């Protein structure tokens, strides 16, 4: 056995780190009951309903700890994410990116739905992310990309219930 395989040299660790940065927030007012909107945006495996660029989503496992593998229609782009928290009574969930080829190093996100009244609610997608070291985009361009992506998706949520 070489020195690298000795138990004394192994230390607990992870490659997943919480990102540092200002959140990107996309919020839409939806003309529907919060519970109905949560059925769409709270479906960890159902984001293709409001992100048309997705070709497929496969979810492995159930509940907190489940992993989803998203494939995009163009460019061979993939994202693997883990569900960190979920509260169906509070209409909220969070997840973290484990692996991707989108030029993102660390990403944490949340989805929430807050009732306004019986027939409308606010749906909010919050993202905190860092660009990968080899991402050629400037910090501003990277943030604009995230904001545009989230805004497009949340606009589609709004349209689903129009």
Phi and psi restraints in degrees (value plus and minus 20) as a CYANA .aco file:
   2 UNK   PHI    -107.0   -67.0
   2 UNK   PSI     149.7   189.7
   3 UNK   PHI     -82.7   -42.7
   3 UNK   PSI     -50.3   -10.3
   4 UNK   PHI     -89.7   -49.7
   4 UNK   PSI     -40.9    -0.9
   5 UNK   PHI    -116.7   -76.7
   5 UNK   PSI     -18.4    21.6
   6 UNK   PHI     -94.8   -54.8
   6 UNK   PSI     116.4   156.4
   7 UNK   PHI     -76.4   -36.4
   7 UNK   PSI     -50.6   -10.6
   8 UNK   PHI     -85.1   -45.1
   8 UNK   PSI     -43.9    -3.9
   9 UNK   PHI    -111.0   -71.0
   9 UNK   PSI     -31.1     8.9
  10 UNK   PHI    -105.5   -65.5
  10 UNK   PSI     114.4   154.4
  11 UNK   PHI    -147.8  -107.8
  11 UNK   PSI     123.0   163.0
  12 UNK   PHI     -81.4   -41.4
  12 UNK   PSI     122.0   162.0
  13 UNK   PHI    -191.7  -151.7
  13 UNK   PSI     152.8   192.8
  14 UNK   PHI    -169.6  -129.6
  14 UNK   PSI     135.1   175.1
  15 UNK   PHI    -110.9   -70.9
  15 UNK   PSI     -27.1    12.9
  16 UNK   PHI    -110.7   -70.7
  16 UNK   PSI     104.1   144.1
  17 UNK   PHI    -149.1  -109.1
  17 UNK   PSI     128.6   168.6
  18 UNK   PHI     -89.0   -49.0
  18 UNK   PSI     115.5   155.5
  19 UNK   PHI     -93.1   -53.1
  19 UNK   PSI     138.7   178.7
  20 UNK   PHI    -136.3   -96.3
  20 UNK   PSI     113.3   153.3
  21 UNK   PHI     131.9   171.9
  21 UNK   PSI     155.3   195.3
  22 UNK   PHI     -98.5   -58.5
  22 UNK   PSI     117.4   157.4
  23 UNK   PHI     -88.0   -48.0
  23 UNK   PSI     124.9   164.9
  24 UNK   PHI    -116.2   -76.2
  24 UNK   PSI     106.1   146.1
  25 UNK   PHI    -144.1  -104.1
  25 UNK   PSI     109.1   149.1
  26 UNK   PHI    -145.9  -105.9
  26 UNK   PSI      98.0   138.0
  27 UNK   PHI    -147.6  -107.6
  27 UNK   PSI     114.2   154.2
  28 UNK   PHI    -147.7  -107.7
  28 UNK   PSI     125.5   165.5
  29 UNK   PHI    -110.5   -70.5
  29 UNK   PSI     106.2   146.2
  30 UNK   PHI    -134.5   -94.5
  30 UNK   PSI     113.7   153.7
  31 UNK   PHI    -106.1   -66.1
  31 UNK   PSI      48.3    88.3
  32 UNK   PHI    -183.1  -143.1
  32 UNK   PSI     142.1   182.1
  33 UNK   PHI     -82.0   -42.0
  33 UNK   PSI     123.0   163.0
  34 UNK   PHI     -76.4   -36.4
  34 UNK   PSI     -59.9   -19.9
  35 UNK   PHI     -84.0   -44.0
  35 UNK   PSI     -55.3   -15.3
  36 UNK   PHI     -90.7   -50.7
  36 UNK   PSI     -59.9   -19.9
  37 UNK   PHI     -87.7   -47.7
  37 UNK   PSI     -58.6   -18.6
  38 UNK   PHI     -83.0   -43.0
  38 UNK   PSI     -52.5   -12.5
  39 UNK   PHI     -79.0   -39.0
  39 UNK   PSI     -47.9    -7.9
  40 UNK   PHI    -110.5   -70.5
  40 UNK   PSI     -80.8   -40.8
  41 UNK   PHI     -96.8   -56.8
  41 UNK   PSI     -37.9     2.1
  42 UNK   PHI    -111.6   -71.6
  42 UNK   PSI     -17.8    22.2
  43 UNK   PHI    -107.0   -67.0
  43 UNK   PSI      78.9   118.9
  44 UNK   PHI     -75.0   -35.0
  44 UNK   PSI     -51.6   -11.6
  45 UNK   PHI    -117.2   -77.2
  45 UNK   PSI     -14.0    26.0
  46 UNK   PHI    -133.5   -93.5
  46 UNK   PSI      -2.4    37.6
  47 UNK   PHI     -84.4   -44.4
  47 UNK   PSI     -38.5     1.5
  48 UNK   PHI     -83.9   -43.9
  48 UNK   PSI     -38.5     1.5
  49 UNK   PHI     -84.9   -44.9
  49 UNK   PSI     -48.6    -8.6
  50 UNK   PHI    -146.2  -106.2
  50 UNK   PSI     -15.5    24.5
  51 UNK   PHI    -144.0  -104.0
  51 UNK   PSI      69.5   109.5
  52 UNK   PHI     -84.3   -44.3
  52 UNK   PSI     -35.7     4.3
  53 UNK   PHI     -91.6   -51.6
  53 UNK   PSI     -33.1     6.9
  54 UNK   PHI    -101.6   -61.6
  54 UNK   PSI     111.1   151.1
  55 UNK   PHI    -106.6   -66.6
  55 UNK   PSI     -57.6   -17.6
  56 UNK   PHI    -181.7  -141.7
  56 UNK   PSI     137.5   177.5
  57 UNK   PHI    -157.8  -117.8
  57 UNK   PSI     108.5   148.5
  58 UNK   PHI    -138.1   -98.1
  58 UNK   PSI     107.2   147.2
  59 UNK   PHI    -128.0   -88.0
  59 UNK   PSI     110.9   150.9
  60 UNK   PHI    -131.8   -91.8
  60 UNK   PSI      99.6   139.6
  61 UNK   PHI      75.2   115.2
  61 UNK   PSI     155.0   195.0
  62 UNK   PHI    -148.6  -108.6
  62 UNK   PSI     123.9   163.9
  63 UNK   PHI      48.0    88.0
  63 UNK   PSI    -183.0  -143.0
  64 UNK   PHI     -75.4   -35.4
  64 UNK   PSI     112.7   152.7
  65 UNK   PHI      79.0   119.0
  65 UNK   PSI     -34.1     5.9
  66 UNK   PHI     -81.1   -41.1
  66 UNK   PSI     131.0   171.0
  67 UNK   PHI    -140.3  -100.3
  67 UNK   PSI     115.5   155.5
  68 UNK   PHI    -138.2   -98.2
  68 UNK   PSI     123.0   163.0
  69 UNK   PHI    -136.7   -96.7
  69 UNK   PSI      89.5   129.5
  70 UNK   PHI    -123.0   -83.0
  70 UNK   PSI     111.2   151.2
  71 UNK   PHI    -134.3   -94.3
  71 UNK   PSI     114.9   154.9
  72 UNK   PHI    -111.9   -71.9
  72 UNK   PSI     137.0   177.0
  73 UNK   PHI     -88.4   -48.4
  73 UNK   PSI     -50.8   -10.8
  74 UNK   PHI    -139.8   -99.8
  74 UNK   PSI     129.9   169.9
  75 UNK   PHI      55.6    95.6
  75 UNK   PSI     -13.1    26.9
  76 UNK   PHI      43.5    83.5
  76 UNK   PSI       5.2    45.2
  77 UNK   PHI     -98.7   -58.7
  77 UNK   PSI     115.9   155.9
  78 UNK   PHI    -158.1  -118.1
  78 UNK   PSI     130.9   170.9
  79 UNK   PHI    -158.2  -118.2
  79 UNK   PSI     114.5   154.5
  80 UNK   PHI    -136.8   -96.8
  80 UNK   PSI     107.0   147.0
  81 UNK   PHI    -153.8  -113.8
  81 UNK   PSI     134.2   174.2
  82 UNK   PHI    -137.7   -97.7
  82 UNK   PSI     114.7   154.7
  83 UNK   PHI     -96.6   -56.6
  83 UNK   PSI      99.8   139.8
  84 UNK   PHI    -113.1   -73.1
  84 UNK   PSI     -59.1   -19.1
  85 UNK   PHI    -170.4  -130.4
  85 UNK   PSI     134.6   174.6
  86 UNK   PHI    -176.7  -136.7
  86 UNK   PSI     111.8   151.8
  87 UNK   PHI    -159.2  -119.2
  87 UNK   PSI      78.6   118.6
  88 UNK   PHI     -87.9   -47.9
  88 UNK   PSI     -47.1    -7.1
  89 UNK   PHI     -95.2   -55.2
  89 UNK   PSI     -48.0    -8.0
  90 UNK   PHI    -118.1   -78.1
  90 UNK   PSI     -19.0    21.0
  91 UNK   PHI      32.3    72.3
  91 UNK   PSI      36.7    76.7
  92 UNK   PHI    -167.2  -127.2
  92 UNK   PSI     129.6   169.6
  93 UNK   PHI    -175.7  -135.7
  93 UNK   PSI     136.7   176.7
  94 UNK   PHI    -152.3  -112.3
  94 UNK   PSI     134.5   174.5
  95 UNK   PHI    -170.7  -130.7
  95 UNK   PSI     143.9   183.9
  96 UNK   PHI    -151.1  -111.1
  96 UNK   PSI     121.1   161.1
  97 UNK   PHI     -96.9   -56.9
  97 UNK   PSI     111.6   151.6
  98 UNK   PHI    -116.4   -76.4
  98 UNK   PSI     -62.3   -22.3
  99 UNK   PHI    -174.2  -134.2
  99 UNK   PSI     126.2   166.2
 100 UNK   PHI    -184.1  -144.1
 100 UNK   PSI     145.9   185.9
 101 UNK   PHI    -142.9  -102.9
 101 UNK   PSI      15.5    55.5
 102 UNK   PHI    -118.9   -78.9
 102 UNK   PSI     -15.9    24.1
 103 UNK   PHI      61.8   101.8
 103 UNK   PSI       6.7    46.7
 104 UNK   PHI    -136.2   -96.2
 104 UNK   PSI     110.2   150.2
 105 UNK   PHI    -106.5   -66.5
 105 UNK   PSI     -80.1   -40.1
 106 UNK   PHI    -147.5  -107.5
 106 UNK   PSI     117.9   157.9
 107 UNK   PHI    -165.3  -125.3
 107 UNK   PSI     111.4   151.4
 108 UNK   PHI    -144.1  -104.1
 108 UNK   PSI     120.4   160.4
 109 UNK   PHI    -163.9  -123.9
 109 UNK   PSI     137.0   177.0
 110 UNK   PHI    -156.0  -116.0
 110 UNK   PSI     133.9   173.9
 111 UNK   PHI    -149.5  -109.5
 111 UNK   PSI     110.5   150.5
 112 UNK   PHI    -156.5  -116.5
 112 UNK   PSI     133.1   173.1
 113 UNK   PHI    -150.8  -110.8
 113 UNK   PSI     107.2   147.2
 114 UNK   PHI    -142.3  -102.3
 114 UNK   PSI     101.2   141.2
 115 UNK   PHI     -83.3   -43.3
 115 UNK   PSI     121.7   161.7
 116 UNK   PHI    -118.0   -78.0
 116 UNK   PSI     -65.5   -25.5
 117 UNK   PHI    -176.7  -136.7
 117 UNK   PSI    -185.1  -145.1
 118 UNK   PHI     -85.8   -45.8
 118 UNK   PSI     -42.9    -2.9
 119 UNK   PHI    -144.6  -104.6
 119 UNK   PSI      -4.0    36.0
 120 UNK   PHI    -175.8  -135.8
 120 UNK   PSI     138.9   178.9
 121 UNK   PHI    -176.9  -136.9
 121 UNK   PSI     149.2   189.2
 122 UNK   PHI    -128.5   -88.5
 122 UNK   PSI     107.1   147.1
 123 UNK   PHI    -128.2   -88.2
 123 UNK   PSI     107.6   147.6
 124 UNK   PHI    -149.9  -109.9
 124 UNK   PSI     108.9   148.9
 125 UNK   PHI    -131.2   -91.2
 125 UNK   PSI     100.3   140.3
 126 UNK   PHI    -134.2   -94.2
 126 UNK   PSI     114.7   154.7
 127 UNK   PHI    -152.2  -112.2
 127 UNK   PSI     112.1   152.1
 128 UNK   PHI    -140.7  -100.7
 128 UNK   PSI     104.0   144.0
 129 UNK   PHI    -167.7  -127.7
 129 UNK   PSI     138.2   178.2
 130 UNK   PHI    -142.9  -102.9
 130 UNK   PSI     120.3   160.3
 131 UNK   PHI     -89.6   -49.6
 131 UNK   PSI     125.8   165.8
 132 UNK   PHI     -85.2   -45.2
 132 UNK   PSI     135.5   175.5
 133 UNK   PHI     -78.8   -38.8
 133 UNK   PSI     -53.0   -13.0
 134 UNK   PHI    -113.0   -73.0
 134 UNK   PSI     -12.0    28.0
 135 UNK   PHI     -94.4   -54.4
 135 UNK   PSI      99.7   139.7
 136 UNK   PHI     -96.6   -56.6
 136 UNK   PSI     -28.8    11.2
 137 UNK   PHI     -89.4   -49.4
 137 UNK   PSI     124.7   164.7
 138 UNK   PHI     -88.9   -48.9
 138 UNK   PSI     145.0   185.0
 139 UNK   PHI     -77.9   -37.9
 139 UNK   PSI     -60.8   -20.8
 140 UNK   PHI     -86.5   -46.5
 140 UNK   PSI     -63.2   -23.2
 141 UNK   PHI     -85.6   -45.6
 141 UNK   PSI     -58.9   -18.9
 142 UNK   PHI     -83.2   -43.2
 142 UNK   PSI     -66.6   -26.6
 143 UNK   PHI     -82.6   -42.6
 143 UNK   PSI     -61.7   -21.7
 144 UNK   PHI     -82.0   -42.0
 144 UNK   PSI     -59.4   -19.4
 145 UNK   PHI     -79.9   -39.9
 145 UNK   PSI     -69.0   -29.0
 146 UNK   PHI     -81.6   -41.6
 146 UNK   PSI     -65.0   -25.0
 147 UNK   PHI     -82.9   -42.9
 147 UNK   PSI     -64.4   -24.4
 148 UNK   PHI     -83.5   -43.5
 148 UNK   PSI     -62.2   -22.2
 149 UNK   PHI     -82.8   -42.8
 149 UNK   PSI     -68.2   -28.2
 150 UNK   PHI     -85.4   -45.4
 150 UNK   PSI     -63.4   -23.4
 151 UNK   PHI     -81.8   -41.8
 151 UNK   PSI     -60.7   -20.7
 152 UNK   PHI     -82.6   -42.6
 152 UNK   PSI     -64.8   -24.8
 153 UNK   PHI     -83.8   -43.8
 153 UNK   PSI     -65.3   -25.3
 154 UNK   PHI     -91.2   -51.2
 154 UNK   PSI     -50.9   -10.9
 155 UNK   PHI     -82.4   -42.4
 155 UNK   PSI     -58.7   -18.7
 156 UNK   PHI     -85.0   -45.0
 156 UNK   PSI     -56.0   -16.0
 157 UNK   PHI     -80.7   -40.7
 157 UNK   PSI     -67.6   -27.6
 158 UNK   PHI     -77.5   -37.5
 158 UNK   PSI     -63.1   -23.1
 159 UNK   PHI     -87.6   -47.6
 159 UNK   PSI     -51.4   -11.4
 160 UNK   PHI     -79.7   -39.7
 160 UNK   PSI     -48.2    -8.2
 161 UNK   PHI    -129.3   -89.3
 161 UNK   PSI     -13.4    26.6
